[in-house]
Amino acid sequence: MEDLVKFVQDEFVTKKEMPEFAAGDTITVYYEIKEGEKSRTQFFRGVVIQRRGSGATETFTIRKMSGTVGVERIFPLNLPALQKIEVNKRGKVRRARIFYFRELTGKKARITEKRR
């Protein structure tokens, strides 16, 4: 049964071309917001905390600081409202899910940039 679901997802679900990114990267997500009949583009820029799932159900979590309050947002990769994703910085982290990043403040909360 799982093979059948995977086959249907691979064949019939349209995938958008998104850049490669992982936990620790700083990215900007541009997505469309509909307010009544109007629509506008808004962006959310922050550090990727995790990527989870696979195929059509893959999601990623972004965390940013808004003043002194941390704000996290979960985006599905196949969200129709997603317009584009820009990778601003590649971070060097040793884990796939950096939940410890939530408790860090100040200089400890910096992620070193990956060398090319």
C-alpha positions as CSV (number, residue, x, y, z in Angstrom):
1,M,0.0,0.0,0.0
2,E,2.8,2.4,0.8
3,D,4.4,1.7,-2.6
4,L,1.2,2.7,-4.3
5,V,0.9,5.9,-2.3
6,K,4.5,6.8,-3.1
7,F,4.0,6.0,-6.8
8,V,0.9,8.3,-7.0
9,Q,2.7,11.1,-5.2
10,D,5.7,10.9,-7.5
11,E,3.7,10.7,-10.7
12,F,0.8,13.1,-10.1
13,V,1.8,15.7,-7.5
14,T,3.5,18.6,-9.2
15,K,6.7,19.6,-7.5
16,K,8.2,23.1,-7.6
17,E,11.9,23.7,-8.2
18,M,13.3,24.7,-4.9
19,P,16.9,25.3,-4.0
20,E,18.7,22.8,-1.7
21,F,18.8,23.9,1.9
22,A,19.3,22.1,5.2
23,A,19.1,22.9,8.9
24,G,21.3,25.8,9.9
25,D,20.8,27.7,6.6
26,T,19.3,31.2,6.6
27,I,16.6,31.4,4.0
28,T,14.0,33.9,2.8
29,V,10.6,32.4,1.9
30,Y,8.3,34.5,-0.3
31,Y,4.6,33.5,0.0
32,E,1.3,34.9,-1.2
33,I,-1.3,36.1,1.3
34,K,-4.9,36.6,0.1
35,E,-6.9,39.2,2.0
36,G,-10.4,39.3,0.6
37,E,-10.0,39.7,-3.1
38,K,-6.5,41.2,-2.9
39,S,-3.3,39.3,-2.7
40,R,0.1,40.4,-1.7
41,T,3.6,38.8,-1.3
42,Q,5.1,38.6,2.1
43,F,8.5,37.2,3.1
44,F,9.7,35.3,6.2
45,R,13.4,35.3,6.8
46,G,15.1,33.1,9.4
47,V,17.1,30.0,10.2
48,V,16.0,26.6,9.2
49,I,15.4,24.5,12.4
50,Q,14.4,21.3,10.7
51,R,13.2,19.5,7.5
52,R,10.8,16.7,8.1
53,G,8.8,14.2,6.0
54,S,9.4,13.2,2.4
55,G,7.7,13.5,-1.0
56,A,4.5,15.5,-1.1
57,T,4.3,15.8,2.7
58,E,7.7,17.4,3.3
59,T,7.8,20.4,5.6
60,F,10.4,22.7,7.0
61,T,10.5,24.9,10.1
62,I,12.0,28.4,10.2
63,R,12.8,30.4,13.3
64,K,13.4,34.2,13.4
65,M,13.7,36.7,16.2
66,S,11.1,39.5,16.2
67,G,12.5,41.9,18.7
68,T,13.1,39.7,21.8
69,V,10.5,37.1,20.9
70,G,11.3,34.1,18.8
71,V,8.8,33.3,16.0
72,E,8.7,29.9,14.3
73,R,6.7,29.0,11.2
74,I,6.2,25.7,9.5
75,F,5.9,25.6,5.7
76,P,4.9,22.6,3.6
77,L,7.3,22.4,0.6
78,N,4.4,21.9,-1.8
79,L,2.4,24.8,-0.6
80,P,0.7,26.5,-3.6
81,A,1.1,29.9,-2.0
82,L,5.0,29.5,-1.9
83,Q,6.4,31.7,-4.6
84,K,10.2,31.3,-4.1
85,I,12.8,30.4,-1.6
86,E,16.2,32.2,-1.5
87,V,19.2,30.8,0.4
88,N,21.0,33.7,2.1
89,K,23.6,31.8,4.1
90,R,24.7,28.3,4.4
91,G,25.2,27.3,8.1
92,K,27.5,24.8,9.6
93,V,25.7,22.7,12.1
94,R,26.3,19.1,13.2
95,R,22.6,18.0,13.5
96,A,19.6,17.7,11.2
97,R,17.3,19.2,13.8
98,I,18.7,22.1,15.8
99,F,16.0,22.5,18.5
100,Y,18.7,23.5,21.0
101,F,18.9,26.8,19.0
102,R,15.6,27.9,20.7
103,E,17.3,28.4,24.1
104,L,20.4,30.2,22.8
105,T,20.6,34.0,23.0
106,G,23.2,36.6,22.0
107,K,26.5,35.6,20.6
108,K,25.8,31.9,21.3
109,A,22.9,32.0,18.9
110,R,25.2,32.7,15.9
111,I,25.7,29.9,13.4
112,T,29.0,29.9,11.6
113,E,28.9,30.1,7.8
114,K,29.9,27.1,5.8
115,R,33.1,27.5,3.7
116,R,32.8,26.8,0.0
